[in-house]
């Protein structure tokens, strides 16, 4: 529990958690963009070679959440 007399500052954050959060967010954004613009056909079905993008989307989201917890 954080004492109320000591406000949370940037130096209280874990550098590994911050880096993991930033990398996870960048990966999530990139994978989401690729999935929408390249991985879907006109009917909205996922193209077969781009299923790895959906897997990477979930992995990068998990890394982002892990980084938030660690930070």
C-alpha positions as CSV (number, residue, x, y, z in Angstrom):
1,X,0.0,0.0,0.0
2,X,1.3,3.5,-0.9
3,X,1.4,5.9,2.0
4,X,-0.7,9.0,1.5
5,X,2.1,11.4,2.4
6,X,4.3,10.2,-0.5
7,X,2.7,10.9,-3.9
8,X,3.5,8.6,-6.8
9,X,6.2,10.0,-9.0
10,X,7.9,8.9,-12.3
11,X,11.0,7.6,-10.4
12,X,8.7,5.1,-8.6
13,X,7.9,3.4,-11.9
14,X,9.8,0.3,-13.0
15,X,11.8,0.9,-16.2
16,X,11.1,-2.6,-17.5
17,X,7.4,-2.1,-17.0
18,X,7.4,1.2,-18.8
19,X,9.4,-0.2,-21.8
20,X,7.2,-3.3,-22.0
21,X,4.1,-1.1,-21.9
22,X,5.4,1.2,-24.7
23,X,6.5,-1.8,-26.9
24,X,3.2,-3.6,-26.3
25,X,1.2,-0.5,-27.2
26,X,3.3,0.1,-30.4
27,X,2.9,-3.6,-31.4
28,X,-0.8,-3.6,-30.6
29,X,-1.3,-0.5,-32.7
30,X,0.7,-1.8,-35.6
31,X,-0.9,-5.2,-35.6
32,X,-4.4,-3.7,-35.4
33,X,-3.6,-1.4,-38.3
34,X,-2.2,-4.4,-40.3
35,X,-5.2,-6.6,-39.5
36,X,-7.8,-4.0,-40.6
37,X,-6.1,-2.7,-43.7
38,X,-4.2,-5.7,-45.0
39,X,-5.7,-8.8,-43.3
40,X,-9.4,-8.5,-44.2
41,X,-11.0,-9.0,-47.6
42,X,-14.0,-7.0,-48.9
43,X,-16.5,-9.2,-47.1
44,X,-14.7,-8.7,-43.7
45,X,-13.3,-12.3,-43.6
46,X,-9.7,-12.7,-42.5
47,X,-7.3,-13.8,-45.2
48,X,-5.5,-17.0,-44.4
49,X,-1.9,-15.8,-44.4
50,X,-2.7,-13.0,-42.0
51,X,-3.9,-15.0,-39.1
52,X,-0.5,-14.6,-37.5
53,X,-1.3,-10.9,-37.3
54,X,-4.3,-11.7,-35.0
55,X,-2.0,-13.8,-32.8
56,X,0.5,-11.0,-32.6
57,X,-2.3,-8.6,-31.7
58,X,-3.2,-10.7,-28.7
59,X,0.4,-11.2,-27.7
60,X,1.2,-7.5,-27.9
61,X,-1.9,-6.7,-25.9
62,X,-0.8,-9.2,-23.2
63,X,2.7,-7.6,-23.1
64,X,1.2,-4.2,-22.8
65,X,-1.0,-5.3,-19.8
66,X,2.0,-7.1,-18.2
67,X,4.0,-3.9,-18.5
68,X,1.3,-1.9,-16.9
69,X,1.1,-4.2,-14.0
70,X,4.9,-4.2,-13.6
71,X,5.2,-0.4,-14.0
